[in-house]
Amino acid sequence: MSEKINNRQHYLLLDAVRGLAAIIIAIFHLKRFFGWRYFHPYLAVDLFFMLSGFVIAAAYEEKLRTEVLSFRGFLWTRWRRLYPMYIVSLVVALIAFAVGTIPSKNVTDPTIATIDPHLSWSSLSLIGVSFLLLPAFGSLSQGAAAIYPFNVAYWSLEYEVLINIIYGLIQSKLTTKRLAIVVITLMSLLTCAAYFIGNLDRGALRGWDEVACGFLRSGFGIFCGILLFRCRNQLFLMFKNLHGIFQIFFHPWLLMGMVLIAFHLPSFQAWNYLFDCTVVFLLFPLFILIASQSNISNQHLVKLMRWLGEMSYPLYLLHLPVSWLIGYALARLSPHHMLKPIDGVITIAVCMVLSVIDKPLRACVQ
């Protein structure tokens, strides 16, 4: 087997949990459909950041170190991976916005109107900066609370691109010791931010506290993922040498279950910051480390896990604008329509179907 195939095989559990986390975020954002309440789904974004860092290190670290891949080439590769699906989702969001501005006497459910009411077509500049993946600050925001009014989910993508650029710039000088210092520093700052804010649910809205927390979450997650990749063999051997009952707690499927359960646990009130930090600083790294070394032999399970990984990014970007379109359509077809869980299931299913265009789109951008 080639190294590429081995790596891909090792990361199947990571693919699976990324897809499941994307579904959890979609259900959380579509709570007007499902009526379910989660208290910690925002932690899935921190998991995304950490998974992204691990995979980036696996794919590009050696190429960047040996200068097989230049800084410009690295940015182009990341742009080709992230931007095409982003544009598709933005176009869908703009269509949803246009449809939402059409008056209809059938729209009686206030939860249908989900796009920020402050937005108007008067600011073409807002659409322009959105195509450039730039946040809307100052007068561009038109009073909207989110830094990406057309789709609040874009905030994490912006920070990921920013941290990717920083990583590409400093990678040649980023020894493992220096990387560990960066991770510990970001972890300390993020802990302080979580303590003063009360949790880690920040980054999507305007305000310096949001910007600072968004940067710290993305920075810690991605650089921690890179550090985990560099130290994976040594750390895995340390856990592998544990004996008896302790090894049970480091079983990949058990850790995967703990990760998914963590999103659903109730609020701990004043202790939410401590829970969030424990999950992000301990549970997520441990899961990624153990799961990255796991092999899956069942071919049906392999296909399912790969599909979950492949559809996670499109689902994350598309679920909100697609839900708006479906909500508007249902409201116009049926007066006094109240959104139901089946409408949310249809929304997620549509996004999963649309995810098949992600690979062909990237293949077209050379």
DRENDO-1510 file (C-alpha; in Angstrom, 1 decimal, always signed):
<recs>
REC; n; res; u; v; w
REC; 1; MET; +0.0; +0.0; +0.0 .
REC; 2; SER; +1.2; +3.5; -0.7 .
REC; 3; GLU; +1.7; +6.1; +2.0 .
REC; 4; LYS; -1.3; +8.0; +0.6 .
REC; 5; ILE; -3.6; +5.1; +1.0 .
REC; 6; ASN; -2.3; +4.3; +4.4 .
REC; 7; ASN; -3.0; +7.9; +5.6 .
REC; 8; ARG; -6.4; +7.9; +4.1 .
REC; 9; GLN; -7.2; +4.5; +5.8 .
REC; 10; HIS; -6.0; +5.9; +9.1 .
REC; 11; TYR; -8.2; +8.9; +8.9 .
REC; 12; LEU; -11.5; +7.3; +8.2 .
REC; 13; LEU; -12.8; +7.7; +11.8 .
REC; 14; LEU; -11.8; +11.4; +11.5 .
REC; 15; ASP; -13.8; +11.7; +8.3 .
REC; 16; ALA; -16.8; +10.0; +10.0 .
REC; 17; VAL; -16.8; +12.3; +13.1 .
REC; 18; ARG; -16.4; +15.4; +10.9 .
REC; 19; GLY; -19.5; +14.4; +8.9 .
REC; 20; LEU; -21.5; +13.6; +12.1 .
REC; 21; ALA; -20.4; +16.9; +13.6 .
REC; 22; ALA; -21.6; +18.8; +10.5 .
REC; 23; ILE; -25.0; +17.1; +10.8 .
REC; 24; ILE; -25.1; +18.1; +14.5 .
REC; 25; ILE; -24.3; +21.7; +13.6 .
REC; 26; ALA; -27.0; +21.7; +10.8 .
REC; 27; ILE; -29.6; +20.3; +13.2 .
REC; 28; PHE; -28.7; +23.0; +15.8 .
REC; 29; HIS; -28.9; +25.8; +13.2 .
REC; 30; LEU; -32.2; +24.4; +11.9 .
REC; 31; LYS; -33.8; +24.3; +15.4 .
REC; 32; ARG; -36.8; +26.2; +14.0 .
REC; 33; PHE; -37.4; +22.9; +12.0 .
REC; 34; PHE; -36.5; +20.4; +14.6 .
REC; 35; GLY; -37.3; +22.2; +17.8 .
REC; 36; TRP; -34.3; +20.4; +19.5 .
REC; 37; ARG; -32.0; +22.3; +21.8 .
REC; 38; TYR; -28.3; +21.6; +22.1 .
REC; 39; PHE; -26.1; +23.4; +24.6 .
REC; 40; HIS; -22.6; +22.7; +23.2 .
REC; 41; PRO; -22.9; +22.2; +19.4 .
REC; 42; TYR; -20.6; +25.2; +18.8 .
REC; 43; LEU; -17.7; +23.0; +20.0 .
REC; 44; ALA; -18.0; +21.1; +16.7 .
REC; 45; VAL; -16.3; +24.1; +15.1 .
REC; 46; ASP; -13.3; +23.7; +17.4 .
REC; 47; LEU; -13.2; +20.0; +16.4 .
REC; 48; PHE; -13.3; +21.1; +12.7 .
REC; 49; PHE; -10.3; +23.4; +13.3 .
REC; 50; MET; -8.3; +20.7; +15.0 .
REC; 51; LEU; -9.1; +18.1; +12.3 .
REC; 52; SER; -8.2; +20.7; +9.7 .
REC; 53; GLY; -4.8; +21.3; +11.3 .
REC; 54; PHE; -4.1; +17.5; +11.5 .
REC; 55; VAL; -5.0; +16.9; +7.9 .
REC; 56; ILE; -3.1; +20.0; +6.6 .
REC; 57; ALA; +0.0; +18.8; +8.4 .
REC; 58; ALA; -0.4; +15.3; +6.9 .
REC; 59; ALA; -0.9; +16.6; +3.4 .
REC; 60; TYR; +1.5; +19.6; +3.2 .
REC; 61; GLU; +4.0; +19.6; +6.1 .
REC; 62; GLU; +6.6; +17.5; +4.4 .
REC; 63; LYS; +6.1; +19.2; +1.0 .
REC; 64; LEU; +6.5; +22.6; +2.5 .
REC; 65; ARG; +9.6; +21.5; +4.6 .
REC; 66; THR; +11.4; +20.1; +1.5 .
REC; 67; GLU; +10.2; +23.1; -0.6 .
REC; 68; VAL; +8.4; +20.7; -3.0 .
REC; 69; LEU; +5.4; +23.0; -2.4 .
REC; 70; SER; +6.0; +26.8; -2.2 .
REC; 71; PHE; +4.0; +29.1; +0.0 .
REC; 72; ARG; +2.1; +30.4; -3.0 .
REC; 73; GLY; +1.4; +26.8; -4.1 .
REC; 74; PHE; +0.2; +26.0; -0.6 .
REC; 75; LEU; -2.3; +28.9; -0.6 .
REC; 76; TRP; -3.5; +28.0; -4.1 .
REC; 77; THR; -4.1; +24.4; -3.0 .
REC; 78; ARG; -6.1; +25.6; +0.0 .
REC; 79; TRP; -8.0; +28.1; -2.1 .
REC; 80; ARG; -8.9; +25.4; -4.6 .
REC; 81; ARG; -10.1; +23.2; -1.8 .
REC; 82; LEU; -12.2; +25.8; +0.0 .
REC; 83; TYR; -13.4; +28.5; -2.4 .
REC; 84; PRO; -15.4; +26.8; -5.1 .
REC; 85; MET; -18.0; +25.3; -2.7 .
REC; 86; TYR; -18.0; +28.6; -0.8 .
REC; 87; ILE; -19.1; +30.4; -4.0 .
REC; 88; VAL; -21.8; +27.9; -4.7 .
REC; 89; SER; -23.2; +28.4; -1.2 .
REC; 90; LEU; -22.9; +32.2; -1.4 .
REC; 91; VAL; -24.9; +32.1; -4.7 .
REC; 92; VAL; -27.6; +30.0; -3.0 .
REC; 93; ALA; -27.6; +32.4; -0.1 .
REC; 94; LEU; -28.1; +35.4; -2.4 .
REC; 95; ILE; -30.9; +33.6; -4.3 .
REC; 96; ALA; -32.5; +32.9; -0.9 .
REC; 97; PHE; -32.1; +36.6; +0.0 .
REC; 98; ALA; -33.7; +37.6; -3.3 .
REC; 99; VAL; -36.6; +35.2; -2.8 .
REC; 100; GLY; -37.1; +36.4; +0.7 .
REC; 101; THR; -37.5; +40.0; -0.4 .
REC; 102; ILE; -40.6; +39.1; -2.5 .
REC; 103; PRO; -43.7; +39.9; -0.5 .
REC; 104; SER; -46.1; +37.1; +0.1 .
REC; 105; LYS; -49.3; +37.0; +2.1 .
REC; 106; ASN; -48.7; +33.3; +2.7 .
REC; 107; VAL; -45.7; +33.9; +4.9 .
REC; 108; THR; -47.2; +34.0; +8.3 .
REC; 109; ASP; -44.7; +32.1; +10.4 .
REC; 110; PRO; -42.1; +34.6; +11.7 .
REC; 111; THR; -39.4; +31.8; +11.8 .
REC; 112; ILE; -39.5; +31.7; +8.0 .
REC; 113; ALA; -37.8; +35.1; +7.8 .
REC; 114; THR; -34.3; +34.0; +8.8 .
REC; 115; ILE; -32.0; +36.3; +6.8 .
REC; 116; ASP; -31.0; +39.4; +8.8 .
REC; 117; PRO; -33.7; +42.0; +8.3 .
REC; 118; HIS; -31.1; +44.8; +8.3 .
REC; 119; LEU; -29.9; +43.7; +4.9 .
REC; 120; SER; -30.9; +45.4; +1.7 .
REC; 121; TRP; -29.9; +45.5; -1.9 .
REC; 122; SER; -28.7; +49.0; -1.5 .
REC; 123; SER; -25.3; +47.9; -0.5 .
REC; 124; LEU; -23.7; +46.1; -3.5 .
REC; 125; SER; -20.4; +46.5; -1.7 .
REC; 126; LEU; -21.6; +44.0; +0.9 .
REC; 127; ILE; -22.1; +41.4; -1.9 .
REC; 128; GLY; -18.7; +42.3; -3.3 .
REC; 129; VAL; -16.8; +41.7; +0.0 .
REC; 130; SER; -18.8; +38.5; +0.5 .
REC; 131; PHE; -17.4; +37.1; -2.8 .
REC; 132; LEU; -13.9; +38.0; -1.6 .
REC; 133; LEU; -14.6; +36.1; +1.7 .
REC; 134; LEU; -14.2; +39.3; +3.7 .
REC; 135; PRO; -16.2; +40.1; +6.8 .
REC; 136; ALA; -18.7; +43.0; +6.9 .
REC; 137; PHE; -17.5; +45.6; +9.4 .
REC; 138; GLY; -18.5; +49.2; +9.9 .
REC; 139; SER; -21.0; +50.6; +7.4 .
REC; 140; LEU; -20.9; +47.5; +5.3 .
REC; 141; SER; -22.7; +45.5; +7.9 .
REC; 142; GLN; -25.8; +47.6; +7.6 .
REC; 143; GLY; -26.5; +47.0; +11.3 .
REC; 144; ALA; -26.4; +43.2; +10.9 .
REC; 145; ALA; -25.1; +41.3; +13.9 .
REC; 146; ALA; -23.1; +38.7; +12.1 .
REC; 147; ILE; -19.8; +39.5; +10.3 .
REC; 148; TYR; -21.1; +37.4; +7.4 .
REC; 149; PRO; -24.8; +38.4; +7.2 .
REC; 150; PHE; -25.6; +36.2; +4.2 .
REC; 151; ASN; -24.5; +33.1; +5.9 .
REC; 152; VAL; -23.3; +33.1; +9.5 .
REC; 153; ALA; -21.4; +29.8; +9.0 .
REC; 154; TYR; -18.8; +31.6; +6.9 .
REC; 155; TRP; -17.1; +33.0; +10.0 .
REC; 156; SER; -15.1; +29.9; +10.7 .
REC; 157; LEU; -14.0; +29.6; +7.1 .
REC; 158; GLU; -12.5; +33.2; +7.3 .
REC; 159; TYR; -10.5; +32.3; +10.4 .
REC; 160; GLU; -9.3; +29.0; +8.9 .
REC; 161; VAL; -8.0; +30.8; +5.8 .
REC; 162; LEU; -6.3; +33.4; +8.0 .
REC; 163; ILE; -4.5; +30.7; +10.1 .
REC; 164; ASN; -3.6; +28.8; +7.0 .
REC; 165; ILE; -1.8; +31.9; +5.7 .
REC; 166; ILE; +0.0; +32.4; +9.0 .
REC; 167; TYR; +1.0; +28.8; +9.0 .
REC; 168; GLY; +2.3; +28.9; +5.5 .
REC; 169; LEU; +4.4; +32.0; +6.3 .
REC; 170; ILE; +6.0; +30.7; +9.5 .
REC; 171; GLN; +6.1; +26.9; +8.7 .
REC; 172; SER; +9.8; +26.9; +7.8 .
REC; 173; LYS; +10.8; +28.3; +11.2 .
REC; 174; LEU; +8.1; +26.5; +13.2 .
REC; 175; THR; +10.1; +23.8; +15.0 .
REC; 176; THR; +8.1; +21.3; +17.1 .
REC; 177; LYS; +9.3; +23.1; +20.3 .
REC; 178; ARG; +8.2; +26.5; +18.9 .
REC; 179; LEU; +4.9; +25.0; +17.8 .
REC; 180; ALA; +4.3; +23.6; +21.3 .
REC; 181; ILE; +5.0; +27.1; +22.7 .
REC; 182; VAL; +2.5; +28.6; +20.3 .
REC; 183; VAL; -0.2; +26.0; +21.2 .
REC; 184; ILE; +0.3; +26.4; +24.9 .
REC; 185; THR; +0.2; +30.2; +24.6 .
REC; 186; LEU; -3.0; +30.1; +22.6 .
REC; 187; MET; -4.5; +27.6; +25.0 .
REC; 188; SER; -3.8; +29.8; +27.9 .
REC; 189; LEU; -5.3; +32.8; +26.2 .
REC; 190; LEU; -8.4; +30.8; +25.1 .
REC; 191; THR; -8.9; +29.6; +28.7 .
REC; 192; CYS; -8.9; +33.2; +29.9 .
REC; 193; ALA; -11.3; +34.2; +27.2 .
REC; 194; ALA; -13.6; +31.3; +28.0 .
REC; 195; TYR; -13.5; +32.2; +31.7 .
REC; 196; PHE; -14.5; +35.8; +31.2 .
REC; 197; ILE; -17.1; +35.1; +28.5 .
REC; 198; GLY; -18.5; +32.0; +30.1 .
REC; 199; ASN; -18.0; +29.6; +27.2 .
REC; 200; LEU; -16.3; +29.3; +23.9 .
REC; 201; ASP; -19.3; +30.2; +21.8 .
REC; 202; ARG; -17.8; +33.3; +20.1 .
REC; 203; GLY; -16.5; +34.3; +16.7 .
REC; 204; ALA; -19.4; +34.7; +14.4 .
REC; 205; LEU; -20.6; +38.2; +15.4 .
REC; 206; ARG; -19.2; +41.7; +15.4 .
REC; 207; GLY; -17.2; +43.0; +18.3 .
REC; 208; TRP; -13.6; +42.8; +19.4 .
REC; 209; ASP; -14.4; +40.0; +21.9 .
REC; 210; GLU; -15.9; +38.0; +19.1 .
REC; 211; VAL; -12.9; +38.6; +16.8 .
REC; 212; ALA; -10.4; +37.8; +19.6 .
REC; 213; CYS; -12.2; +34.6; +20.5 .
REC; 214; GLY; -12.6; +33.5; +16.9 .
REC; 215; PHE; -8.9; +34.0; +16.2 .
REC; 216; LEU; -7.9; +32.1; +19.4 .
REC; 217; ARG; -10.3; +29.2; +18.7 .
REC; 218; SER; -9.1; +28.8; +15.1 .
REC; 219; GLY; -5.4; +29.3; +16.0 .
REC; 220; PHE; -5.4; +26.9; +18.8 .
REC; 221; GLY; -7.4; +24.2; +17.0 .
REC; 222; ILE; -5.3; +24.3; +13.8 .
REC; 223; PHE; -1.9; +24.5; +15.4 .
REC; 224; CYS; -2.9; +21.9; +17.9 .
REC; 225; GLY; -3.9; +19.6; +15.1 .
REC; 226; ILE; -0.5; +20.2; +13.4 .
REC; 227; LEU; +1.3; +19.4; +16.7 .
REC; 228; LEU; -0.7; +16.2; +17.1 .
REC; 229; PHE; +0.3; +15.1; +13.7 .
REC; 230; ARG; +4.0; +15.8; +14.4 .
REC; 231; CYS; +4.0; +14.0; +17.7 .
REC; 232; ARG; +1.4; +11.3; +16.9 .
REC; 233; ASN; +3.8; +8.3; +16.9 .
REC; 234; GLN; +5.4; +9.1; +20.3 .
REC; 235; LEU; +2.1; +9.9; +21.9 .
REC; 236; PHE; +0.3; +6.9; +20.5 .
REC; 237; LEU; +3.1; +4.6; +21.8 .
REC; 238; MET; +2.7; +6.1; +25.2 .
REC; 239; PHE; -1.0; +5.3; +25.3 .
REC; 240; LYS; -0.4; +1.9; +23.7 .
REC; 241; ASN; +1.8; +0.9; +26.6 .
REC; 242; LEU; -1.0; +1.3; +29.1 .
REC; 243; HIS; -2.3; -1.9; +30.5 .
REC; 244; GLY; -5.6; -3.4; +31.7 .
REC; 245; ILE; -8.7; -1.3; +32.2 .
REC; 246; PHE; -6.9; +2.0; +31.2 .
REC; 247; GLN; -6.7; +0.8; +27.6 .
REC; 248; ILE; -10.6; +0.6; +27.4 .
REC; 249; PHE; -10.8; +4.4; +27.9 .
REC; 250; PHE; -8.6; +4.9; +24.8 .
REC; 251; HIS; -10.6; +2.8; +22.4 .
REC; 252; PRO; -11.4; +4.9; +19.3 .
REC; 253; TRP; -15.1; +4.1; +19.1 .
REC; 254; LEU; -15.6; +4.9; +22.8 .
REC; 255; LEU; -13.8; +8.2; +22.3 .
REC; 256; MET; -15.9; +8.9; +19.2 .
REC; 257; GLY; -19.0; +8.3; +21.3 .
REC; 258; MET; -17.8; +10.6; +24.0 .
REC; 259; VAL; -17.2; +13.4; +21.4 .
REC; 260; LEU; -20.7; +13.1; +20.0 .
REC; 261; ILE; -22.2; +12.9; +23.5 .
REC; 262; ALA; -20.3; +16.1; +24.6 .
REC; 263; PHE; -22.3; +18.2; +22.0 .
REC; 264; HIS; -25.6; +17.0; +23.6 .
REC; 265; LEU; -24.9; +17.4; +27.3 .
REC; 266; PRO; -26.9; +20.0; +29.2 .
REC; 267; SER; -25.7; +23.4; +30.2 .
REC; 268; PHE; -23.4; +23.5; +33.3 .
REC; 269; GLN; -24.3; +27.2; +33.9 .
REC; 270; ALA; -21.3; +28.9; +35.5 .
REC; 271; TRP; -19.1; +25.9; +34.7 .
REC; 272; ASN; -19.6; +25.9; +31.0 .
REC; 273; TYR; -16.2; +27.5; +30.4 .
REC; 274; LEU; -14.5; +24.6; +32.2 .
REC; 275; PHE; -16.5; +22.0; +30.4 .
REC; 276; ASP; -15.7; +23.6; +27.0 .
REC; 277; CYS; -12.0; +23.8; +27.8 .
REC; 278; THR; -11.9; +20.2; +29.0 .
REC; 279; VAL; -13.5; +18.9; +25.8 .
REC; 280; VAL; -11.4; +21.1; +23.4 .
REC; 281; PHE; -8.1; +20.7; +25.3 .
REC; 282; LEU; -8.3; +17.1; +26.3 .
REC; 283; LEU; -11.1; +15.0; +24.6 .
REC; 284; PHE; -10.7; +16.3; +21.1 .
REC; 285; PRO; -6.9; +15.9; +20.9 .
REC; 286; LEU; -7.1; +12.4; +22.5 .
REC; 287; PHE; -9.8; +11.3; +20.0 .
REC; 288; ILE; -7.9; +12.6; +17.0 .
REC; 289; LEU; -4.7; +10.9; +18.1 .
REC; 290; ILE; -6.2; +7.5; +18.8 .
REC; 291; ALA; -8.6; +7.6; +15.8 .
REC; 292; SER; -5.9; +8.6; +13.4 .
REC; 293; GLN; -4.1; +5.3; +14.1 .
REC; 294; SER; -7.2; +3.1; +13.7 .
REC; 295; ASN; -7.8; +0.8; +10.7 .
REC; 296; ILE; -11.3; +0.0; +9.3 .
REC; 297; SER; -11.6; -3.3; +7.4 .
REC; 298; ASN; -15.3; -3.4; +6.6 .
REC; 299; GLN; -15.6; -2.0; +3.1 .
REC; 300; HIS; -19.2; -0.8; +3.6 .
REC; 301; LEU; -18.1; +1.1; +6.7 .
REC; 302; VAL; -15.1; +2.5; +4.8 .
REC; 303; LYS; -17.4; +3.9; +2.0 .
REC; 304; LEU; -19.8; +5.4; +4.6 .
REC; 305; MET; -17.0; +7.1; +6.5 .
REC; 306; ARG; -15.4; +8.5; +3.4 .
REC; 307; TRP; -18.8; +9.8; +2.3 .
REC; 308; LEU; -19.4; +11.4; +5.7 .
REC; 309; GLY; -16.1; +13.2; +5.4 .
REC; 310; GLU; -16.7; +14.3; +1.8 .
REC; 311; MET; -20.1; +15.8; +2.4 .
REC; 312; SER; -19.3; +17.5; +5.7 .
REC; 313; TYR; -17.9; +20.7; +4.2 .
REC; 314; PRO; -20.7; +21.3; +1.6 .
REC; 315; LEU; -23.3; +20.5; +4.3 .
REC; 316; TYR; -21.8; +23.0; +6.7 .
REC; 317; LEU; -21.8; +25.8; +4.0 .
REC; 318; LEU; -25.2; +25.0; +2.4 .
REC; 319; HIS; -27.6; +24.0; +5.2 .
REC; 320; LEU; -28.6; +27.6; +6.1 .
REC; 321; PRO; -29.3; +29.0; +2.6 .
REC; 322; VAL; -31.0; +25.8; +1.5 .
REC; 323; SER; -33.1; +25.9; +4.6 .
REC; 324; TRP; -34.2; +29.5; +3.8 .
REC; 325; LEU; -35.2; +28.5; +0.3 .
REC; 326; ILE; -37.1; +25.5; +1.5 .
REC; 327; GLY; -38.8; +27.6; +4.2 .
REC; 328; TYR; -39.8; +30.3; +1.7 .
REC; 329; ALA; -41.1; +27.7; -0.8 .
REC; 330; LEU; -43.2; +25.9; +1.8 .
REC; 331; ALA; -44.6; +29.1; +3.2 .
REC; 332; ARG; -45.7; +30.3; -0.3 .
REC; 333; LEU; -47.2; +26.9; -1.2 .
REC; 334; SER; -49.1; +26.5; +2.0 .
REC; 335; PRO; -50.6; +29.4; +3.9 .
REC; 336; HIS; -49.9; +29.3; +7.7 .
REC; 337; HIS; -47.3; +26.6; +7.2 .
REC; 338; MET; -45.4; +25.8; +10.3 .
REC; 339; LEU; -42.0; +24.2; +9.9 .
REC; 340; LYS; -41.7; +20.6; +10.9 .
REC; 341; PRO; -38.8; +18.2; +11.6 .
REC; 342; ILE; -39.5; +16.5; +8.2 .
REC; 343; ASP; -38.7; +19.9; +6.5 .
REC; 344; GLY; -35.4; +19.9; +8.3 .
REC; 345; VAL; -34.6; +16.3; +7.2 .
REC; 346; ILE; -35.4; +17.3; +3.6 .
REC; 347; THR; -33.1; +20.3; +3.9 .
REC; 348; ILE; -30.2; +18.2; +5.1 .
REC; 349; ALA; -30.9; +15.6; +2.5 .
REC; 350; VAL; -30.8; +18.3; -0.3 .
REC; 351; CYS; -27.5; +19.5; +1.0 .
REC; 352; MET; -26.1; +16.0; +1.0 .
REC; 353; VAL; -27.2; +15.5; -2.6 .
REC; 354; LEU; -25.7; +18.9; -3.6 .
REC; 355; SER; -22.4; +17.9; -2.0 .
REC; 356; VAL; -21.6; +15.6; -5.0 .
REC; 357; ILE; -20.7; +18.7; -7.0 .
REC; 358; ASP; -17.8; +19.6; -4.6 .
REC; 359; LYS; -15.2; +17.3; -6.2 .
REC; 360; PRO; -16.0; +18.1; -9.8 .
REC; 361; LEU; -15.9; +21.8; -9.0 .
REC; 362; ARG; -12.4; +21.5; -7.5 .
REC; 363; ALA; -11.3; +19.4; -10.4 .
REC; 364; CYS; -12.3; +22.2; -12.7 .
REC; 365; VAL; -10.1; +24.7; -10.9 .
REC; 366; GLN; -6.5; +23.9; -11.9 .
</recs>
